[in-house]
C-alpha cells in the first residue's frame, strides 16, 4: 500500500488522459434562506453528452 507524506493511503492510478470538455455554469436559486443562489457546473463532451454535474 502506498502512502503520502501525511501517511494517507494513496490509490494506484491505472491511467490518466487529457481530454477536452465543455463546462457550462448555471445559476440556480431564488436568493432566499430556503433557496439560496448557487452555481451548478455541468461538463459535456464535444458531442453534447453530459459527463458530470456538480454544485
VOGU-3710 file (C-alpha; in Angstrom, 3 decimals, decimal comma):
1> xxxxxxxxxx> 0,000/0,000/0,000  1,322/3,447/-0,903  1,122/6,380/1,481  1,905/10,064/1,061  3,972/12,231/3,422  0,934/12,679/5,724  0,563/8,889/5,941  -2,693/8,986/3,953  -3,422/5,992/1,758  -2,918/6,611/-1,965
11> xxxxxxxxxx> -4,726/4,531/-4,556  -2,850/3,278/-7,574  -3,794/5,168/-10,725  -4,153/2,950/-13,777  -4,042/5,829/-16,236  -4,771/9,456/-16,949  -5,660/11,292/-20,124  -6,154/14,932/-21,031  -9,483/15,457/-22,745  -11,439/18,457/-23,961
21> xxxxxxxxxx> -14,754/19,120/-22,236  -17,287/21,922/-22,281  -18,133/23,400/-18,875  -21,499/25,123/-18,509  -22,024/27,287/-15,413  -25,628/27,992/-14,407  -27,043/29,985/-11,511  -29,895/28,421/-9,552  -31,923/29,566/-6,546  -34,222/32,404/-5,597
31> xxxxxxxxxx> -31,810/34,055/-3,173  -33,881/33,256/-0,090  -32,752/31,390/3,039  -34,780/28,370/1,895  -33,474/28,569/-1,688  -30,075/30,290/-1,765  -28,422/31,221/-5,034  -25,729/28,732/-6,074  -23,726/27,749/-9,124  -24,183/24,428/-10,886
41> xxxxxxxxxx> -21,382/23,179/-13,124  -22,128/20,735/-15,920  -19,486/19,084/-18,078  -20,212/17,879/-21,613  -18,147/16,164/-24,274  -17,901/17,598/-27,792  -20,892/15,522/-28,907  -23,108/17,099/-26,224  -23,210/14,113/-23,859  -23,487/15,163/-20,213
51> xxxxx> -20,489/13,760/-18,344  -20,889/15,194/-14,845  -22,777/17,737/-12,741  -21,556/19,385/-9,559  -22,860/22,184/-7,377
//
